[in-house]
Every structure is written in C-alpha cells, then in structure tokens.
Amino acid sequence: MNLQETIRRILMEEVNVKSYILRRYGFDEIEDILNQRLLNQSKNFKHYENKSLDYFTNAVVRTTVEYILEDLTDGWNEDSPVSEESLHDFIKNSFKDKITEKYIDIVK
C-alpha cells in the first residue's frame, strides 16, 4: 500500500465514528466505561420520574458519551473530531442489548 492509499484510508476512518473511537479505545474499554455508567444509573433509577427503557437508555448512553468526549478532547468538547450525536448513535446501537438486560433486571 503506497502513502497516498494509506492517507486516503486514514482520512476515511476519521469520518467513520466507529473506526475512530475503536482505534483510540477498543471495544472492551468502551464496554468498561459503559458498565460503570450502567452501575451509576442503576443506583439512581429509583429517583427517576420517567422509568421507561428509552429514558434509562438515553441516560446511560449520554453519560458514556460525555465521559468519552471529555477524555478525547481534554474537556474541550467543541474540539471533538466526532459529533456527539454520531457517538451517541454508535454506543446506543452497539450496547442496546446490554442496556436492555440491565433495565429488565432493575424493574423486576
């Protein structure tokens, strides 16, 4: 692979949120971050006014995204190379089943 092809591949990865995030964290590390957020949100669940799965999912994903973006940008989220919305969608889609399982355990 020549230099031009390498540069093109890297630029395409920069646009792709999944590749960008996984290159910096790895799936296991993201899962660890999510597990911490799941634990925190599970403890706070009894205080929620809205106890729906959608609300719980968004709370877990939002706090996970905030943590990752703050870590990526040293607290300057405006400088983030990925959008908050695209990162939110990636995490929500990747961990939907895990979040749903935790929700079911809580509401039992």
C-alpha positions as CSV (number, residue, x, y, z in Angstrom):
1,M,0.0,0.0,0.0
2,N,1.5,3.3,-1.0
3,L,1.5,6.5,1.0
4,Q,-1.5,8.0,-0.9
5,E,-3.7,5.0,-0.3
6,T,-2.7,5.0,3.4
7,I,-3.6,8.6,3.8
8,R,-6.9,8.1,2.0
9,R,-7.7,5.1,4.3
10,I,-6.9,7.1,7.4
11,L,-9.0,10.0,6.3
12,M,-11.9,7.7,5.6
13,E,-11.6,6.3,9.1
14,E,-11.6,9.8,10.6
15,V,-15.0,10.3,9.1
16,N,-16.3,6.9,10.4
17,V,-17.1,7.3,14.1
18,K,-16.8,3.6,14.8
19,S,-13.3,3.2,13.4
20,Y,-12.2,6.4,15.0
21,I,-13.4,5.5,18.5
22,L,-12.3,1.9,18.4
23,R,-8.9,2.9,17.2
24,R,-8.5,5.0,20.3
25,Y,-10.3,2.9,22.9
26,G,-11.1,-0.6,21.8
27,F,-14.4,-2.2,22.3
28,D,-13.5,-3.7,25.8
29,E,-12.6,-0.3,27.2
30,I,-15.8,1.3,25.9
31,E,-17.7,-1.6,27.5
32,D,-15.9,-1.0,30.8
33,I,-16.9,2.7,30.6
34,L,-20.5,1.8,29.8
35,N,-20.6,-0.7,32.7
36,Q,-19.6,2.0,35.1
37,R,-22.3,4.2,33.8
38,L,-24.8,1.4,33.9
39,L,-24.0,0.8,37.6
40,N,-24.3,4.6,38.4
41,Q,-27.6,4.9,36.5
42,S,-29.0,1.7,38.1
43,K,-28.4,3.2,41.6
44,N,-30.1,6.5,40.5
45,F,-33.1,4.7,38.9
46,K,-35.4,4.9,41.9
47,H,-35.1,8.7,41.7
48,Y,-36.2,8.8,38.0
49,E,-39.6,10.3,37.4
50,N,-39.7,8.7,34.0
51,K,-38.8,5.0,34.4
52,S,-39.1,4.0,30.7
53,L,-36.5,1.9,28.9
54,D,-35.9,4.8,26.5
55,Y,-35.2,7.2,29.2
56,F,-32.8,4.8,31.0
57,T,-31.0,4.0,27.7
58,N,-30.5,7.7,26.9
59,A,-29.2,8.4,30.4
60,V,-26.7,5.6,30.3
61,V,-25.6,6.5,26.7
62,R,-25.5,10.2,27.3
63,T,-23.2,9.9,30.4
64,T,-21.0,7.4,28.5
65,V,-20.7,9.8,25.5
66,E,-19.9,12.7,27.8
67,Y,-17.1,10.8,29.5
68,I,-15.6,9.7,26.2
69,L,-15.8,13.1,24.6
70,E,-14.3,14.8,27.7
71,D,-11.4,12.3,27.7
72,L,-10.8,12.6,23.9
73,T,-10.8,16.4,24.0
74,D,-9.3,17.1,27.5
75,G,-12.6,18.8,28.4
76,W,-12.9,20.9,25.2
77,N,-15.8,19.1,23.6
78,E,-16.0,21.8,20.8
79,D,-12.7,20.3,19.5
80,S,-14.1,16.8,19.2
81,P,-13.3,15.1,15.9
82,V,-16.6,13.2,16.2
83,S,-20.0,14.6,16.7
84,E,-21.8,13.9,20.0
85,E,-24.8,12.6,18.1
86,S,-22.9,10.1,16.0
87,L,-21.0,8.8,19.0
88,H,-24.4,8.6,20.9
89,D,-25.9,6.5,18.0
90,F,-22.8,4.3,17.8
91,I,-22.8,3.5,21.5
92,K,-26.6,3.1,21.7
93,N,-26.6,0.7,18.7
94,S,-23.6,-1.3,19.9
95,F,-24.8,-1.8,23.5
96,K,-28.6,-1.8,23.1
97,D,-29.0,-5.4,24.3
98,K,-26.7,-5.0,27.3
99,I,-28.6,-1.8,28.4
100,T,-31.9,-3.5,27.9
101,E,-30.9,-6.5,30.0
102,K,-29.8,-4.2,32.9
103,Y,-33.1,-2.3,32.7
104,I,-35.1,-5.6,32.9
105,D,-33.0,-6.6,36.0
106,I,-33.8,-3.3,37.6
107,V,-37.5,-3.2,37.1
108,K,-38.1,-6.7,38.3
